[in-house]
């Protein structure tokens, strides 16, 4: 087994239990394969510093001794583009292989997972995205989606026309698709696992997760982010065009939206305002988890699991 380059990935929607399952699987792999594991986060929100509670960022206690990479990569004052994420993540994957470890990609951002397990040529994707953003600014999202529909009807059906970033990413991937693993190195044995307790269970977990975040100090975290980046002024000045990712992240942006709608400072939100925020957060994240779930159709060969034992069995059968 020492020469077997094994790459494991676990994909699932928000609040599906990926963190606990992945750590359990990592410990099991260490016992059964006698090889340590490195988790590579594939979460598009946990890459940002200072956004800990609202993104349910994996804590040291939850890691239980398993190293985790691609957390706290950049400040949220700008977007971490897909190609930069992939470049950094691949460096960690390469380092894991070199050290005889098993890289374990875990997350709910489907395009991150797919870019890593499918070996997308990210330089081409990045160049395509830059060109597309020039040709199709945000105000032309519908035109970009129409182009995607002409090129790939199946891909277009899985992307909402108003989701500008998703449309641009899908177009860029379609235009630059190569499927190569790059570098001339033999592709690793890859096992893609999926976790999905179902919409009802996830919806219940989402509400419980949000309420725990509030108890842990979510509002204080948002106040600190507001002070650090002057976000209320940023929202008034640039609105949806702001590059700051706090203002584009569910669980944070709704506080600024409600404060702006009520015409009062963030610090002066009433109990009724906070109840409205909660309602909006849960509505938005529930919609997001349904879009996440649609990514299972884009991940061929995914093996659905519900326990560490099932995951270990799926990995063993892949030999």
C-alpha positions as CSV (number, residue, x, y, z in Angstrom):
1,X,0.0,0.0,0.0
2,X,3.0,2.4,0.4
3,X,3.1,3.2,-3.3
4,X,-0.7,3.6,-3.6
5,X,-1.5,7.3,-4.2
6,X,-5.0,7.5,-2.7
7,X,-7.1,10.7,-2.9
8,X,-10.4,10.6,-1.0
9,X,-13.1,13.3,-1.3
10,X,-16.3,13.8,0.7
11,X,-19.1,16.0,-0.6
12,X,-22.3,17.0,1.0
13,X,-24.6,20.0,1.7
14,X,-24.3,22.4,4.6
15,X,-25.2,20.9,8.0
16,X,-25.1,17.3,6.6
17,X,-22.5,16.2,9.2
18,X,-19.4,16.2,6.9
19,X,-17.0,17.4,9.6
20,X,-17.7,14.7,12.1
21,X,-17.9,12.0,9.5
22,X,-14.7,13.0,7.8
23,X,-12.7,13.1,11.0
24,X,-14.0,9.6,11.9
25,X,-13.1,8.3,8.5
26,X,-9.6,9.9,8.7
27,X,-8.9,8.1,12.0
28,X,-10.2,4.8,10.5
29,X,-8.0,5.2,7.5
30,X,-5.0,5.8,9.7
31,X,-5.7,2.5,11.5
32,X,-6.5,0.4,8.5
33,X,-3.9,1.7,6.1
34,X,-1.3,2.7,8.6
35,X,-1.1,6.1,6.8
36,X,-1.9,9.5,8.3
37,X,-4.5,11.7,6.7
38,X,-4.6,15.4,5.8
39,X,-8.0,17.0,5.3
40,X,-8.2,19.6,2.5
41,X,-11.2,21.9,3.1
42,X,-13.3,22.5,0.0
43,X,-15.5,25.1,1.6
44,X,-15.7,28.5,-0.2
45,X,-16.5,30.4,3.0
46,X,-14.1,28.8,5.5
47,X,-11.1,30.0,3.4
48,X,-11.7,33.5,4.8
49,X,-10.1,34.7,8.0
50,X,-12.1,36.1,10.9
51,X,-15.3,34.4,9.7
52,X,-15.3,31.6,12.1
53,X,-18.7,31.2,13.9
54,X,-20.9,32.1,11.0
55,X,-19.2,29.6,8.6
56,X,-19.1,26.9,11.3
57,X,-15.4,26.7,10.6
58,X,-13.9,23.5,11.9
59,X,-12.4,24.0,15.3
60,X,-9.2,22.4,16.8
61,X,-11.4,20.3,19.0
62,X,-13.4,19.0,16.1
63,X,-10.2,18.2,14.1
64,X,-9.2,15.7,16.8
65,X,-5.6,15.7,15.8
66,X,-6.2,15.5,12.0
67,X,-4.4,18.3,10.2
68,X,-6.8,20.6,8.2
69,X,-5.6,22.8,5.3
70,X,-7.3,25.6,3.3
71,X,-8.8,27.3,6.3
72,X,-8.1,31.0,7.0
73,X,-6.3,31.4,3.6
74,X,-7.1,35.0,2.8
75,X,-8.9,38.0,4.3
76,X,-12.5,38.4,3.1
77,X,-11.9,41.9,1.6
78,X,-11.6,40.2,-1.8
79,X,-12.8,37.0,-3.4
80,X,-10.6,33.9,-3.5
81,X,-10.9,32.9,-7.2
82,X,-11.4,29.2,-8.1
83,X,-8.0,29.0,-9.8
84,X,-6.2,30.3,-6.7
85,X,-8.0,28.0,-4.5
86,X,-7.2,25.0,-6.7
87,X,-3.5,26.0,-7.0
88,X,-3.1,26.2,-3.2
89,X,-5.2,23.1,-2.5
90,X,-3.1,21.1,-5.0
91,X,0.0,22.2,-3.3
92,X,-1.3,20.7,-0.1
93,X,-2.4,17.5,-1.9
94,X,1.1,17.2,-3.5
95,X,2.7,17.7,-0.1
96,X,0.5,15.0,1.4
97,X,1.4,12.5,-1.3
98,X,5.1,13.3,-0.8
99,X,4.8,12.7,2.9
100,X,3.1,9.4,2.4
101,X,-0.2,10.8,3.7
102,X,-3.8,10.4,2.3
103,X,-5.2,13.8,1.2
104,X,-8.9,13.9,2.0
105,X,-10.9,16.7,0.3
106,X,-14.0,17.6,2.3
107,X,-16.5,20.3,1.6
108,X,-19.8,21.5,0.2
109,X,-18.6,23.7,-2.6
110,X,-19.2,21.5,-5.6
111,X,-17.0,23.4,-8.0
112,X,-14.0,23.2,-5.6
113,X,-14.4,19.4,-5.2
114,X,-14.9,18.8,-8.9
115,X,-11.9,21.0,-9.9
116,X,-9.6,18.9,-7.6
117,X,-10.9,15.4,-8.3
118,X,-11.3,16.0,-12.1
119,X,-8.0,17.7,-12.5
120,X,-9.3,20.9,-14.2
121,X,-6.6,22.9,-16.0
122,X,-7.0,26.0,-13.9
123,X,-4.8,28.4,-15.9
124,X,-7.2,27.9,-18.8
125,X,-10.3,28.3,-16.5
126,X,-8.9,31.5,-15.1
127,X,-8.2,33.0,-18.5
128,X,-11.7,32.0,-19.7
129,X,-13.3,33.6,-16.6
130,X,-11.4,36.9,-17.0
131,X,-12.6,37.1,-20.6
132,X,-16.1,36.2,-19.8
133,X,-16.4,38.8,-17.1
134,X,-15.3,41.4,-19.6
135,X,-17.8,40.2,-22.2
136,X,-20.6,39.6,-19.7
137,X,-20.6,42.0,-16.8
138,X,-22.9,41.2,-13.9
139,X,-25.7,43.2,-15.5
140,X,-25.6,40.7,-18.4
141,X,-26.0,37.5,-16.3
142,X,-29.0,36.4,-18.3
143,X,-27.0,36.7,-21.6
144,X,-24.2,34.7,-20.1
145,X,-26.7,32.0,-19.1
146,X,-28.1,32.0,-22.6
147,X,-24.6,31.3,-23.9
148,X,-24.1,28.5,-21.5
149,X,-27.5,27.0,-22.5
150,X,-26.3,27.0,-26.2
151,X,-23.0,25.3,-25.3
152,X,-24.2,22.9,-22.7
153,X,-28.0,22.6,-22.0
154,X,-27.5,20.1,-19.2
155,X,-25.0,22.4,-17.3
156,X,-27.3,25.4,-17.8
157,X,-30.3,23.5,-16.3
158,X,-28.3,23.1,-13.1
159,X,-27.4,26.8,-12.7
160,X,-29.8,29.5,-11.8
161,X,-29.7,32.3,-14.4
162,X,-29.4,34.9,-11.7
163,X,-26.4,33.2,-10.0
164,X,-23.8,35.3,-11.9
165,X,-20.7,33.6,-10.3
166,X,-22.0,30.1,-10.9
167,X,-22.9,30.9,-14.5
168,X,-19.4,32.4,-15.2
169,X,-17.7,29.4,-13.5
170,X,-19.8,26.9,-15.5
171,X,-19.0,28.8,-18.7
172,X,-15.3,29.0,-17.9
173,X,-15.1,25.3,-17.1
174,X,-17.0,24.4,-20.2
175,X,-14.8,26.5,-22.4
176,X,-11.5,25.4,-20.8
177,X,-12.4,21.8,-20.0
178,X,-9.5,19.4,-20.3
179,X,-10.0,16.6,-17.8
180,X,-6.2,16.2,-17.5
181,X,-4.4,15.6,-14.2
182,X,-1.5,17.8,-15.3
183,X,2.2,17.4,-14.8
184,X,2.6,14.1,-16.5
185,X,2.1,12.2,-13.2
186,X,-0.2,9.2,-13.0
187,X,-3.6,10.2,-11.6
188,X,-4.1,9.0,-8.0
189,X,-6.7,6.4,-7.1
190,X,-9.6,8.6,-6.3
191,X,-12.7,7.8,-4.2
192,X,-15.5,10.3,-4.1
193,X,-18.0,9.9,-1.2
194,X,-21.3,11.7,-0.8
195,X,-23.3,12.4,2.4
196,X,-26.9,13.6,2.2
197,X,-29.3,13.0,5.1
198,X,-32.1,14.4,3.0
199,X,-33.7,17.9,2.9
200,X,-35.9,17.5,6.0
201,X,-33.0,16.4,8.3
202,X,-30.7,19.1,6.8
203,X,-33.4,21.8,7.3
204,X,-33.7,20.8,11.0
205,X,-30.0,20.9,11.4
206,X,-29.7,24.2,9.7
207,X,-32.0,25.9,12.3
208,X,-30.1,24.2,15.2
209,X,-26.8,25.3,13.7
210,X,-27.8,28.9,13.3
211,X,-29.2,29.1,16.9
212,X,-25.9,27.6,18.2
213,X,-23.9,30.2,16.2
214,X,-25.9,33.0,17.9
215,X,-25.3,31.5,21.3
216,X,-21.5,31.2,20.5
217,X,-21.3,34.9,19.7
218,X,-22.2,35.4,16.0
219,X,-23.4,38.9,16.6
220,X,-20.1,39.9,18.2
221,X,-18.2,38.4,15.4
222,X,-20.3,40.4,12.9
223,X,-19.7,43.6,14.9
224,X,-15.9,42.9,14.8
225,X,-16.0,42.3,11.1
226,X,-18.0,45.5,10.6
227,X,-15.5,47.5,12.6
228,X,-12.5,45.9,10.8
229,X,-13.8,46.5,7.3
230,X,-16.3,49.4,7.8
231,X,-18.9,47.2,6.2
232,X,-22.0,49.3,6.8
233,X,-20.3,52.1,4.9
234,X,-19.1,49.6,2.3
235,X,-22.6,48.4,1.8
236,X,-24.0,51.9,1.4
237,X,-21.3,52.8,-1.0
238,X,-20.9,49.7,-3.2
239,X,-23.9,47.4,-2.4
240,X,-23.8,44.2,-4.4
241,X,-20.6,45.3,-6.2
242,X,-18.6,45.2,-3.0
243,X,-15.7,42.6,-3.2
244,X,-15.9,42.0,0.5
245,X,-17.2,38.4,1.0
246,X,-18.8,39.1,4.4
247,X,-21.5,41.0,2.5
248,X,-22.0,38.0,0.2
249,X,-22.1,35.2,2.8
250,X,-25.3,33.8,4.2
251,X,-25.4,34.2,7.9
252,X,-23.7,37.6,7.7
253,X,-25.1,39.5,4.8
254,X,-28.7,39.2,6.2
255,X,-27.7,41.4,9.2
256,X,-26.5,44.2,6.9
257,X,-29.5,43.8,4.6
258,X,-32.1,44.1,7.5
259,X,-30.2,47.0,9.1
260,X,-30.2,48.8,5.7
261,X,-33.8,48.1,5.2
262,X,-34.7,49.3,8.7
263,X,-32.6,52.4,8.3
264,X,-30.7,51.8,11.5
265,X,-27.2,50.9,12.5
266,X,-26.3,47.2,12.9
267,X,-25.7,47.7,16.6
268,X,-29.3,48.9,17.0
269,X,-31.2,46.0,15.6
270,X,-34.1,45.1,17.7
271,X,-35.3,41.6,18.8
272,X,-37.9,41.8,16.0
273,X,-35.1,42.7,13.5
274,X,-33.0,39.8,14.6
275,X,-36.0,37.4,14.2
276,X,-36.3,38.7,10.7
277,X,-32.6,38.1,10.1
278,X,-33.0,34.5,11.3
279,X,-35.9,33.9,9.0
280,X,-33.9,35.2,6.0
281,X,-30.8,33.3,6.9
282,X,-32.6,30.0,7.1
283,X,-34.6,30.7,3.9
284,X,-31.4,31.5,2.0
285,X,-29.3,28.6,3.3
286,X,-32.1,26.1,2.7
287,X,-32.2,27.3,-0.9
288,X,-28.4,27.0,-1.1
289,X,-28.4,23.4,0.3
290,X,-30.8,22.4,-2.5
291,X,-28.4,23.8,-5.1
292,X,-25.6,22.0,-3.3
293,X,-27.6,18.8,-3.6
294,X,-27.9,19.2,-7.3
295,X,-24.1,18.9,-7.5
296,X,-24.4,15.2,-6.8
297,X,-25.5,14.8,-10.4
298,X,-22.3,16.6,-11.6
299,X,-20.0,14.3,-9.6
300,X,-19.9,10.9,-11.5
301,X,-19.0,7.9,-9.5
302,X,-20.0,9.4,-6.2
303,X,-20.6,6.7,-3.5
304,X,-23.3,7.7,-1.0
305,X,-22.4,6.9,2.6
306,X,-23.9,7.5,6.1
307,X,-21.2,6.1,8.4
308,X,-17.4,5.7,8.7
309,X,-17.8,2.0,8.1
310,X,-19.6,2.5,4.8
311,X,-17.0,5.0,3.7
312,X,-14.1,2.7,4.6
313,X,-15.8,-0.1,2.7
314,X,-16.3,2.1,-0.4
315,X,-12.6,3.0,-0.3
316,X,-11.5,-0.6,0.1
317,X,-13.7,-1.7,-2.9
318,X,-12.0,0.9,-5.1
319,X,-8.7,-1.0,-5.1
